[in-house]
Amino acid sequence: MRLIPAVSAVRIRPPPGYKDKLLEKFKNTVIKHHLINRGDRILCAVSGGPDSLTLLSLLEELRKEMDFTLGIAHFHHGIRKEADEDLKFVHKLAKKKNISFYWAKRDVPEIARQKKKSLEEAAREERYNFLLSIAKKYSFSKIAVAHNRDDQVETFLHRLIRGAGLKGLCAIPVKVEIQDVTVIRPLIEISRREIEEYLERCNITPRLDLSNYDTRFTRNKIRQKLIPYLMREFNPNIQEVLYTTVENIQLAYQFISQEVEKAFKRYVKFEPGCVKIKEEKLKKLHPYLKTELVRRAIREVKMDLKRIEYDHWLEIESLVAFRPYGSIVDLPHNIWVKKEKGWLVIGRKKNG
């Protein structure tokens, strides 16, 4: 199949049989992480770029062996002048494949300005809001997005540079539940180079987004400058090393999360308007488990951990270890943490 490119792309000559090898690798990821089951309704996010076209193609191949339903979703960010052509391209592709097509357009630059968010953050938020709304409206159980192995490494470096805890350094999860919909990333173990070779073998020419080469964006600078520098000056296999590091961090965090859930069930009780943690049990926990248990309790009341920063955690640690009973730490969004005799209590002010 020959698709009209947005710009000319570099041609690569993959070895014979490459298409089948990548499909097997894709299937192994799906099986290992339990990403797809027979009867699933999967909404595939397709931008028209290399990654999403590869994801769609591999899902179509897998569908020959597993009985599941596919839909295509495209989000127009209102950022690039070429985006109108991207929309037409994906719509035409969906029609040719006889796959249900859903799309939406948002003025993301204006939304970012109004909400005082970065363009990247606003674009991501609006895109997922759109995908989740379509999934719920049309009963899709899963959303497939096209993050690949290189994206995983770039995200890890991005968060490491900005500063992140263990959870943040887990980077991109292979699957995650969001509002009762499962977001899956079946390409997460496949590299960008493998994707390019697959497209060449399948005779598919994607749309290319030139903004991905704009090094004013931190992620692009990591991709275009930092990773090549690390490969050249330190380790030519740095991407493989960092990807393995992320996998190990994810495994460690999964274990820690299981221990936190055990502690949550044993030491936490719910009362009207608040969550209470047994003080004596909390103090005996490993310092990291202690922090994670408090984070888990705050999330139960606040629903997220946004705007809760390092200084807040230091205050809470001081509250637990040194301050007298009756002391309170105020957190953003009207959340408070109070030390009572026998309990650490987390609640929300009534006017919050």
Buried (B, 14 or more C-beta within 10 A) or exposed (E): EEBEEBEEBEEEEBEEEBBEBBBEBBBEBBEEBEBBEEEBBBBBBBBBBBBBBBBBBBBEBBBEEBEBBBBBBBBBBBBBEBBEBBBEBBBBBBEEBEBBBBBBBBBBBEBBEEEEBEBEEBBBBBBBBBBBBBBEEEEBBBBBBBBBBBBBBBBBBBBBEEEBBBBBBBBBBBBEEEEEBBBBBBBBBBBBBBBBBBBBBBEBBBBBBEBEEEEEBBBBBBBBEBBEEBEEEEEEEBBEEBBEBBBEBBEEBEEBBEBBEEBBEEBBEEEEEBBBBBBEBBEEBEEEBBBBBBBBBBBBBBEEBEEBEEEBBEBBBEBBEEEEEEBEBEBEBEBBBBBEEEBBBBBBEEEE
